[in-house]
Amino acid sequence: MSTESLNRTSEIVETPSQYVVTPKRVNVDVLKQRLLEEKKKEKVKRTIILSSVIVSLGALTMLTY
């Protein structure tokens, strides 16, 4: 390495962070709404799976007779 590159890197001085750390607040209503939406999606998925199982069992029953 050349001394020129070493000199350039030694001149870099870090300044203190200017970001102010603020305490993050959580909106409980938003979290409750997200939870309700997730539960609704899971309920729809369960309903679709259950109905497809029932329809497939019905179809198999009709085919056996």
N, C-alpha and C positions, 0 to 999 in steps of 0.2 A: 504494500500500500504506500501511497505517497503521503508526504507530510501535509500536503495541501488538503487532502480529504480529511485527515485527522483534525486539522485546524478548523475546518468548516463544521465538523460535528461537535467540537468542543465549544463552539460559540452559541449553540442552541441552548436557550435558557427556558425552562418551563415556568410558566406563570401560574399562580394559584387559580383554581377553578372559579369562574365567575358565576357559576350556576348556583342559584339559591335552592336549597333543599326544602321543599314544602311538604308537609304531611299530606299524603293522598287520602282523600275521603271517599268512602264507598256509599253509593246511593242504594239503600236497601230496597227501595221500590223497584229499581231497575233489576236488581238481582232476583227479586220475587217474580217479576214479569218473565225473565229469562227461564227461571225454573218452571213456571207454568207452561211456557211454550215448549220446553223440552218434554214435559210430561204429556202434553197434547200430542206431540209427534210420536212419542213412544206408544201412546194409546192407539193412534192410527195404525202404526206398524203392527201392533198386536192384533188389531181387528182384521187387518188385511191377511195376516198369516193364518189366523183362526178360520176366517171365511174361506180361504183357499184350501185349507185342510178339509173343511166340511164339504166343500164342493167336490174335491177330488175323491173323498170317501163315497159321496153320493154317486159320482160317475162310475166308480168301481163297482158299487152295488148294482147299478143299472146294467153294467156290462156282464155281471155274473148271472143275471136272470134271463 
